[in-house]
């Protein structure tokens, strides 16, 4: 017997589909109870290649070690990429050499570069102690290339609005860690060829996330009064790097005094440049307690800073006569900035220690306090991943501006500050 059939079949693989089939059958049949023997030949067709199904959410990558990680993108009519890698004092030259090697080019693929930067952050291996994920973008102009580099979008505004939503909705969760929202900073300087300042500032705002600390404002750094003053770019890069460094570091401070004070003596440590402890706006003080071999500071009071040690800090005795007190996670109040314990031009007196003389109603400075071991920072690092996106377009040097090399210098200072915490 010869026959034909038409039907449908389910096809499974990347998803599934229902496809038509055409078959021809040839068979030899015997009377019961003998079985039949046959052959079927068929063909199935569909409507051309099938689109791949939407990808499943990527599984979390295996955790990597604690540290600061940095990736860099330079953009013009194309992007040049330094993959995300560990950044520290020992390997910092890798990033600095990459920046030195960036070349200028025509066109501004700003949105495309930021989009790719977020892709790279999303694909990164996340340390379990991740505290910060940030993208920092520098540009001097309006996007004029991204919708050709990524043809999914029909207009620049469409791509810009997509990125604004993506930035505000993106967060990262390492295995066993807390959710970390993407923090997006933008540094802008007005290019000589930019006439539409409204479009320029709209683009900057779209690429910046909202500061969660009061006052609520976007992380946009653009000097409206001096829009082509490059010194504002250096300042902005330094400020951002210092903030990111502080957010990925917890600073405890260890303060050492001689232990021979009477029980109940009031002790104060000042961190601003004062000659009278009563005029300090940045201090820690407490009541010194001696109980057998135990030493402590109680009724801790602070001004201008915060810490997480509570109202009683127990001391540890060293060399028989010194007592060390450690204050945990100490910061300038209302900020993520750590205390600078070193003597500086702004604070030549550094940290000072005082005792309150009850009978005189005045503070007495301990002139013997001030050795390096009397006030020590203890830095506890957590992890951060940062993407630096840099405009490398010809317009930076238009009309003899020479801003391309200045941008490189500012970016390299940014990296050095990320590593050292100092500007």
N, C-alpha and C positions, 0 to 999 in steps of 0.2 A: 504494500500500500504506500502511496506517496501523498503527502498533504502539505498544506501551508498554514501558518498561524501568525496572527498579529496580536501584540499585547504590550504590557508595560512591566518594568522591573524596577525594584529599589536598588540604588547603588550607594554603598556606604564607603566612606573614606574621610576626606576633609569635609565633614558634614554628610548630608545624604541628598539624593535627588531621585525623582521618578522619571524614567526614560522609556520611550517607545522601543519595541523590538519587532523584528520580522524574522520568522523561522520557517524552515523547510524540513519536513520529516519524511524518512523512508523507513519502512518496517516490514518484517516478515512475521506473520502471525500463525499460530497453531491453535488447534481446537483445545478446549479445556481438557485436562488440567495443565496443559503445557504453557509455559510462559511465553511472552512475546519478546522479540529481539528487534531493536530499532536504533536508528541514528538520527540526531537532530542537529541541524546546522542553522545558525542564526546570526543576526547582526543587530546591534543596538546603536542608536544615534541620539544625540542631544542637541542642544541649541548652541553649540560652540563651546569654547573654554569657559569653565565656571570660575567665578570670582572666589578667592580664598575666603573662608569664613573669618569673622572677627577673631583676633587672637585672644586667648585666655589671659587674664591678668598674670603678669610674670611673678613667679615664686620669688620670695626673698632670697637674695644671693647669700652665700656663706659669709659669716661675719669676718671682717678683717681687724687688724690690731688698732689700738688707740692711737690717735694722732690727728694732725692737721693734713687734709688732702686738698690738692689744688689742680684744676684743669684750666686751660686757656684756649680761647678762640679769637683769632684775628679775622676781621671780615672786610670785604669790599665787594667785588663781583664774584667772589668765591670765599670759602672759609678755610683757614689754616688752623690745625688743631694740635694742641698738646694734651694727650690723654691724662685723665685724672690719676694722680699719683701722690705718694706721701711727700710732704714738704717739711723740711727741718734745716737746721743750720748746716748740716753735712752735705745735703744734696740741693740746696737752694740754687746753685749755679745752673742747674738744668733748666729751671724756669727763667732765670735771668738771660741765659743764652738764647732761649726760644724767643723772648721778647726782642732781643737785639737783632735776631734774624728776620723779624717780620718786615714785609715789603708793602709799599703803597700800591694801590690799584684803583681803577675806575669803578664807579657804582657803589651804592650803599645797600647791602643786603642785611639791614639791621634786624628786622623781624625774623628772618630765616635763621640768623646766627643765634639769637636769643632762644628760638624754638629748639635748635639743635643743642644748645647748652643745657636746657631743661631735660632733653632726651638723655644726655650724657649723665646728668645727675641722677635721673631715674634708673639708669642701668648700672650705677655704681654699687660696689659692695659696701654695705653699711656696717660700721662698727656698732657693737651693742651699746656703747656709751655715747652714741651720737647726741650732740647737744644743739647743733646748728647746721643748716643747709642754706647756702646763700648763692645768689647769682648777682654779680656786680658788672654793670654795663657802662661803657663810655661811648659817647657819640657826639658828633658835631653837626649832624644834618638830618634830613628827611629821607626815609626809606624810598628807594627808587629801583629796587631789583628783586625784592623777595617774592613777589607774585610770579616772577619768571623762574626763580629757583625752586619754588614750590607752587605748582599750578593748581593746587586744590582750591586756592582762594581767588576770587574774581576781582578784588580791589584791595588797596592798601589798608583801608579802614576795616575791611572784613578781617584781614589777617591781624591787624592791631587789636581789634576787639576780642578775637579768639585768644590772643596771648594774654590780654588783661584777665579774662576769665580763667585761663589755665594757671596763671601765677597765683591768683586768689584761691584756687581750689586745690592746689598741689600740696601734698604733705608726704612725709616719709616715715615709715615705721620699721626700725630694725628688729630683728628677732629678739624677743624678750625685752624690748625697749619701749619708750614712750613715743607717741606720735610727734613729729617735728615738722611744723609748717615751713614752706619755702619762704625765705626772706629775699626780697628783690630790691636792689639799690640801683639807681641810675645817676650818672654824672654827665651833665650836659654842658657844652660850650657852643655858642652860636656860630655856625660856619658862615664865611663871608658870602656864600651864595644862597643863604636862607632868607627869603623875603616873608614867608608866612610863619610868623612867630607863634600864632595860635596853634597851627598844625604841629609845629615843633614841640611846644610844651605839652600838647595833648599826647603826642607820642611818648614823651618822657613819663608822664603820669600813668600811661597804660602799662608801662614796663616796670613799675615800682609797686611794691606791696605796701600795706598800711602799717604804720608803726603802732604797736599795741600798747606802748607806754604813753601816758599823757604828755603833751597834747596829741590827739590822734591826727597824724599827718603822714603823707606818703614819703618814702625814702627817696626823694628827688633832691639833687644837689645842682642847682642852676642859679647863677647870680644874675637876677633880672636887671639890676642896676648897671652891672659891668659884664655884659653877656659874652665878651670876647677876652676877658682877663684870665689868662691861664693860671695865675696864682690861686684862683678859687678852685681849680681842678686839683692842684697839689693838696690844698687844705681838705677838700672833700675826700680824696683817696686816703689821706692820713686819718681822718675822722672815722671813716668806715672801717679801715683796718684795725684801728684801736678798739672800736666797738666789737668787732668780730673776735678779736683776740680775747677781750675781757669776757665775752659771752661763752667762750670755750675754755675758760680757765677759772678755777676757784682758788682764791688766795686766802690762806690762813696766815695770821701773823703771830710770831712768837716774841714776847716782850720779857726781858730779863731784868730783875732788880736784885740788889742785895737784900738778904732776908732779915736783917737785924732791926726791923721796925717794930714798934710796940703794937700789940693787938689793938685793933680799933682805929689805926691810923688811916686817914683817907689818902689814897694814891691817885694821881692823875697822869695820863699820857696825852700829850698834845702833838698834833700832826700838821699844824699850820705855823706860820712864822710869827710867833708871839713871844713877848718878853714878860708877859703876865698871864698865868694860866687862867685867870678869871675872864680874860678877854678872848679866849680860844673859841672858835666855832667848829672845831674838828678835834674831838677828844673822846677818850674812854677813861672813866674813873670808877673806883670802887673802894670798899672798906677792907683793909688788910686784916686777915684773921690768922692767929697762931693757936693751934690746938694740938699740944704734944708735938709730934713730928710732922703734923699736917699743916699746910699753908694754903690759903685761898684768898680770892678777891670776891666779896659779896656785895649785894645791892648795886650791881653793875649799872652804870648810867652812861649814855653816849650822847654826842651831839654831832650832827653832820655826817654820820656814817651808820651802817647797820652791820650786824653780825648774827651768827646763829649759835651762840654759846650759852644763852640764857643769862640769868641774873647771878649765877655763882660759877666761877671758873676756878677749878682746883689747880694748884701749882705743883710743879715737880722740882725737887731740890737737886742742884748740881754743885759739885766741888764744895759741898758742905755749907757754903754761905750764900749761894745764888738760888733764886727761885724763878722758874720759867712759867709764864702764863700764855696759853695759846687761845687765840680768838678765831673762831671758824668762819669761813666764807665772809670775810670783811670787805665791804664796798662803800663807796661814796653814796650817801643817801639819795634815793630817787634815780639812781643810775646803775649800770652794770660795770662801772669803772672801779678798778682796784686802787688801793692806796699806794702811793709811791713813798717808800720809806727812806730813800736816799736823799742826801742833801742836794738841792738843786739851786739854780740861780733865783728861782721864785721862792724857794724855801731853804735858805742857807743854814738855818738852825736845825733842820731835820726833825726827827722825833725827839721829844724831850720828856723827862720824867720829873714829877713834882710831888711834894707831900704838903698837906694842909696843916699849918700851925694854928691850932685852935685858939691858943691864948692871944695870938696877934691878929687872928682873923685874916690871914694872908697865906698865899702859896709860896713855898720855897723850892727853888729849882735844884735838882741834884746835878751838879756840874761834872760828876764822875760818870754819869750816864751818857752814852753816845758812841760806844764802841760798836763795830759792825755786828758783833754777836748779841748786843743788847736789843736790837730790833731787826728781826729776820723775817722776810717773806717766805712762805711755803706754798709753792705753786702746785696745784693739783689739776692736771690737764684732763679735759674731756675731748671728745672728737668733734671735728667740724669738716664739712666738705664744701668747698667754695669754687665756683666757676667764674672766671674773669673773661668778659667779652669786650674786645677792643676794636674800635673803629680804626681802620687802616686805609682810609680813602685819600685820594689825591687832594681833596678840598682842604685837608688839614694844613697844607702848605700853600694854599692859594694866596696870591698877592704878597708872597714873601713872608707868610705868617710863621713858618718853621714850627708848627704845633705837632707835627708827627714825632719828631725827636723829643719834644717836651712830654708828649703822651707816654713815650717809652720810659722816660726818666720817672714820671709819676707812677707808672705801673710797677716799675722795679722797686721804688720806695714803698709802695703798697705791700709788695711781697716781703720785703725786709721787716716791715712793721708787723706783718702777720706772724713772722717767725720769732721776733724778739720782744714784741709788745711795746717797743719804744719808737718814737718818731724822730 
